[in-house]
Amino acid sequence: MTQPSDDDAQVAAQVAAQVAALPPLREAIAAAGMSARKSLGQNFLLDLNLTRRIARSAGDLSIGTTIEVGPGPGGLTRGLLLEGAGHVVAIERDARAAEVLAPLIEASAGRLTLIEDDALKVDLAALGPAPRRIVANLPYNVGTRLLLIWLRTPQAFESLTLMFQREVADRLTAAPGSEAYGRLTVLVTWLCEARKAMDVPPTAFTPAPKIWSSVVRLVPRAAPLAPADRTALETITEAAFSQRRKMLRQSLKRLGGDALIRAADLDPTLRPERLTVEEFCRLANAYTALTPPDGNA
């Protein structure tokens, strides 16, 4: 990986000084008359100590492209630039944010680019030079949906450092046998190494939500944890966890039941939350082998 030059470090320091000299976020928001909109799932992070901590948890930001989704008034964006991000691409669908972000863009000396668009429609894997990383305080209402889109091409990203509601974060990092372990856990663990970086209380946000949030850091694996067809794996986990209290022989009955489970060399009396990701991959491979090309088992 290319290392930043002394000139890059000097520019980063100059940008950080210019960002630090900007008016406080609350003043900038008040001047623009911008308030969080529930319809957009907005909860602003204004504490620079916290946003800088989130930025640091994402690792070295000096090389490549740091992609932020939903910057709003720029609390996390400021944190990224203060922590030396070489190039930040911020994607925001709320047109009101452009006015608040304009002074930050000017202070960034070309290190911040704003794309006014819906992140659901933007191919993040094509933004800026590699290595690419995503760092974002995701709107609760589309956070999981965005993650599933990005995991279609996980190797396009060096890492994903994302804020979710804590319940979702627990599912992303759950272990087999736990209450939070489910479909999302299996897919994410199959493709990434996941760890929780920190919990964030409701009081950190404006307005304060009723629930805690968590930052999760995902590092895509060079190859999936075990060989399997993704569509087959999603089919198996959907069926298994739709009846998570039932034994596999019952929850997988419509997909082949005992024959499928025998082909995967598993105990049909197990419940889905007891299976490892590798065992789900064995089920997916057995399902692929037993399913004719026309898709009728």
N, C-alpha and C positions, 0 to 999 in steps of 0.2 A: 504493500500500500504506500502511495506517495505521502511523504511527510510534509507538513506545512513549513514554509521557508520563514526566515527571520522577518522578511517584509510582511508576510501574511500575519505573523504574530503581532507585528507593530500596528497593522491596519486593524486587527481585531481589538487591540487595546484602545485605539483611537475611537472605534465604533462604540465600544463599551462605555467609554467616557462620555460620548455624545448621547447615548441612550440614557445613561444615569442622570444626565442634566435635564432631561425632558420633564415637563410638569407631571406631578403624580397622576396615576391613572384615574382616580376619582374625579379630579379636576377636568381631565380631558373628556371623560364620559359626560360629566355635567355640562360642559361647554357645548358638546354636540347634541345634548338632549337625548342620549342613547340609554335605553333601559333594556334589561333582559326580557326576551319574549318567550313565553311558555310554549307557543306553537312551534318554535325552533329548538326547543329543548335547551335553552341557554341558561347557564349558571356561570357567572364570570369569576375568574380567579384574579384577585387584585394584589395579593400579598407577594411581593417580589422575592422574599426569602424562600417562600414555598415554590414559586415557579422556577427559581434558580436551582433549587434542590431537585425538582423534577427533571430539569435540563441536564443536570450532572448525572442523574441516574441513567440517562440514555447513552452515556459513554462519550467518546471523543467526537465532537461535532465539527471539528476544524476542516475535515476533508469531505468532499462529496456534497450531497444535498440532504438537508433536513426538511422534511415535509410536515407541515402543521395543518390539521383540518379543524376548521371552526375557530379561528383565532379571536373572534369577537373584537373587543377593544384592544387586545394585544398584550394581556398580562403574561401569558406563557411565551409569547413572541419576544417580549423584552427579555425574559429570562434566558431564552436561547441565545440571543445576541450578546447578552452580558456574559454568557459562559463560552463565548468564542466561536459560535456557529459560523462556518465559512460562507454558506449560502442557505437561506431559508426561503422555501416556497410555501406561502400561506394560501389556503383555499377557503373562501368564505362566500356563502350565498346571500348573506344579509348585506344589502347595499349600504346600510347606515354605517357599517364598520369602516368603509373606505375613508371617511372624513377623519375618524379617530386615528386610523393607522397612518395617515399621510405624513405627519411629523416623524413617526418612527421610520417610515420608508426613507425619508430624507436623511435622517440621522444614520441610517445603516450603510451609507456610502456604497450602494449597489448590492448589499448583501441580503436584502429582503425584497422578494417579488410577491405581489398580491395577484391571485387569480380569482376573479369574481365569478364563481360558478358553484354548482352543486357537486360535492365530493362523490356522490353516488354515480355521477356521469363522467368523472375525470379518471383517466388512466394514470394512476400514480406511478406505475412502473416505468412510465416514459418521461417522467419529469426530471430534468437536470442530470448532471453527470453522477455516475456511481462513485463510491458506495452511497446508496440511498437508505435513509432511515425515516420512519414516521414517528413523530412525537406529538401527541394530541390529547386534549381534554375533550373527549368525544361526547356529543349530545346523547343523553340516555336513550332517546327514542329511536336512534339509528345506529348505535354503537356496535351491537353484535352483527347487524346486517353489513356494515362497512367492513368489519373484520373478516367476515366470510368471503367478501369480494376480494380483499387483499390476499387472502390465503389461497386464491386460485393460482397465484404466481408468487409463492413465498420466497423463492430464491432471488427475486428482484430486489429484496430488501435486506440490508445488513441486520436490522433489528426493528422492532415496533414497540415503542414505549407509550402505553395508552392508559388513559383514565376511564374507568367504568364505575357503575354503581357496584358496591362491594359484593353484592350477591352474585353478579356476573363474574367478577374477578375471582371469587371463590370457586366458581365452576371451571374457570380456565385453568386453575392451578390445583384442582382436587386430586386426591389419590384414590385408587380403587378401594371400594368398601366404604367410602364416605358418603354422606347424604348429598353432597354437592356434585358428586361424580355423575357424568351423564354424556349425552351425545356430543355436546360442545367440547367437553374435556377430551374425549377420545380423538376427535378431529384435530384439535389444537396440539395435543401431545404427540400425535402421529407426525405432525409437520414441524413442530417447534419445541424448543426448550423454553419453559415458562416459569417465571418466578414473580412473586409479589414484591414490589419495591417498597411500597409504603401505603398506609391507610391515611385517608384525609377526612377530617370531620366536616359536618355540614356547615359549621361556622366559618370555614375557609372561603365559602362562596357567597356571591351576591347575585340574586337573593339566595338565602340558605335553603337547600333542599331538606326533605324530611329524613333522608337516609345518608349513611356514610358512603364514601367513594374509596376506590383503591387504584393505585398505579401498578400496572402489570408490564413487565418487560418480556417480550417474546423474541427469541433468536431462532430464525428458521434453520432447520437441519440441512446439511448438505444433501441428504436423501431421506425419504420418510423412514420412520422408526422400523418398519417392517414392510415387505412387499405386499401390495394390495391395490385393487382398482378402487378409485375414490368413490365412484357412483355406487359400487357394490357395498363398500364400507358404510356409506351414508344410509343405504337401504337397510342394512343389517342393524345399525344402531338406532335408526328411527323405529323399527319394529320392536327391538328389544326394550328400549326405554319408554316406549308408549305404554308398556305394561311392566314397569320396573319391579313391582312387588311379586310378579309371577315368575315361575321357573322358565328357563330358556325353552323347554319343550312346548310350553304353552305360548309364550310371546313370539316365538319364531315358527309357529305352526303353519301359517300361510306361506312361509318361504321354504318349507321343506321339513320343518320339525325335526323329528328324531334322525331322519336320514342325513339332514344337513349337519346336525350336531355330531353324529358319529363320524362323518367325513372330516370334521375339524378336530376329532379326537378330544371332545370335551364332555364334561358331566352334564347331562340334560336337566339335572335338578338344581344347577347353579342359578342364581339370580344375576341379572346383567351387571349390577354395580360391583360384582365380585370378579369380573373378567378384566384382565389387563388389556392394554392396547394391542399387544402382539396376539392375544387370543381372539380379539375382535377381527384382526386381520386374517387369522386362520379361517374364521367363519366367513369372511368376505370372499376369500379365495375358494372355499368350498362352494359357496353360493354361485360364484362365477362358473365353476366347473360343472355344477349340476343344472344350471339354467341354460336352456337351448338358445340359439341365436335370436329367435323370435321373441324372447323375453318371457315365455310362458313356462313356468316351472313344472 
